[in-house]
Amino acid sequence: MRRKGVGTTGVKSWMVVSETGHARLEDVGKHSIMRRTGLPARDLRVLDPVLSYPSSILGRERAIVVNLEHVKAIITASEVLLINSSNPFFLSFLQDLHIRLSNLNPSSMSNDMDGGYEEKPLANDSRNGSPVRIPEDSDADFLVRADSLKSSAETGTGTGTGTPAPKPLPFEFKVLEACIESACRCLESETSTLEVEAYPALDELTSQLSTLNLERVRQIKSRLVALSGRVQKVADELEHLLDDDNDMAEMYLTDKLNARLCDQTSLKEGYNSEFEDNDQSDESNSEKYDRFLCPKLDVEELEMLLEAYFEQTNGILQRLTSLSEYVDDTEDYINIMLDDKQNELLQAAIIFDTINMILNAGIVVVGLFGMNIQIDLFNGQPRQFWATTGGTFGGCLLLFLVCLWWGKKRYFLSH
């Protein structure tokens, strides 16, 4: 039975994936999402499946908004909220995301994915082993992130030999990478399918020009134009992020959350103690606060991640460009073939017009001999009749050959 108010309060079904890779369905309203992620309403409209928005990746203070093909997600420092969909690529994306976050093999999670989405147990607190449940409309996720960061710091990051271990990607970058990779996989799959259908259809069109083949090529070209636009939009979005370090810095949600939690108390004490001094010190503290909340981050890690998928999208775009050029070459070849056929028809029309003119000349001769007049030629022997008839046909044939020679000399006729 449908929940009361679902259709009128803007409540939607969201797939919520935690840091451990556990997925659960939640019915959450728009205003709850706004309080939960700190996003304005205009950013949520980008994710509306009813509205047609181009691909985009938006970095905000507490969340990253991802709208790429079938993936419509809100990434925070502790969870990711996805608009549930039955698209096969979306289901594949969920499996890949589960593997990335939980470090499981595909065989170990097949039963979980096939059995439907159920609410998984939340992560245990590292201090007492009790489950930590995050309220929907509170900032308790900050405290959970602080405990997890403290636990990881206590365990150490080095190996047994004292060599520092490679720094793992933060949660938001793992999810962002999975989103971009799934979108690229979808675009590459559609590109491969289009190539398999396009090249044989184009080759068949060159060998047999027909209405059916022309219609197939027209549909293929329409799909090619639409797919090229989608790939170009994804590539432009990645290029825009790579060109703007500030936008990439906004996506370091874990670092911003860690910095805010570590020094929040000391910053407030220092700010309150100097607030009553004078306006000069107040302005100085404000600058310190701004510099603290918006530190100058090294975006090389995210830049390297985005560059890899930017090159992949450029590769897909290059394949589509090659296919588009092949379509244009085929169209040029078809136009040349049509022009050649048109020239042949014009030459045939010239030849038939010439024959018609010569036959009219022979008819004039016959008409002269059919007149009711008396001349010596009419009273001659039968051989005179045959000589006259042969001379008429011979003259017409000679005139026809002369016309052909003149037409070839003037390049009206090619052969």
Secondary structure as GFF3:
##gff-version 3
##sequence-region A 1 415
A	DSSP	beta_strand	12	18	.	.	.	ID=ss1
A	DSSP	beta_strand	23	28	.	.	.	ID=ss2
A	DSSP	alpha_helix	30	37	.	.	.	ID=ss3
A	DSSP	alpha_helix	41	46	.	.	.	ID=ss4
A	DSSP	beta_strand	56	59	.	.	.	ID=ss5
A	DSSP	beta_strand	64	68	.	.	.	ID=ss6
A	DSSP	beta_strand	71	75	.	.	.	ID=ss7
A	DSSP	beta_strand	79	83	.	.	.	ID=ss8
A	DSSP	alpha_helix	88	102	.	.	.	ID=ss9
A	DSSP	three_ten_helix	106	109	.	.	.	ID=ss10
A	DSSP	alpha_helix	110	114	.	.	.	ID=ss11
A	DSSP	alpha_helix	140	155	.	.	.	ID=ss12
A	DSSP	alpha_helix	171	207	.	.	.	ID=ss13
A	DSSP	alpha_helix	211	243	.	.	.	ID=ss14
A	DSSP	alpha_helix	245	249	.	.	.	ID=ss15
A	DSSP	alpha_helix	253	275	.	.	.	ID=ss16
A	DSSP	alpha_helix	279	293	.	.	.	ID=ss17
A	DSSP	alpha_helix	300	369	.	.	.	ID=ss18
A	DSSP	three_ten_helix	376	379	.	.	.	ID=ss19
A	DSSP	alpha_helix	382	409	.	.	.	ID=ss20
###
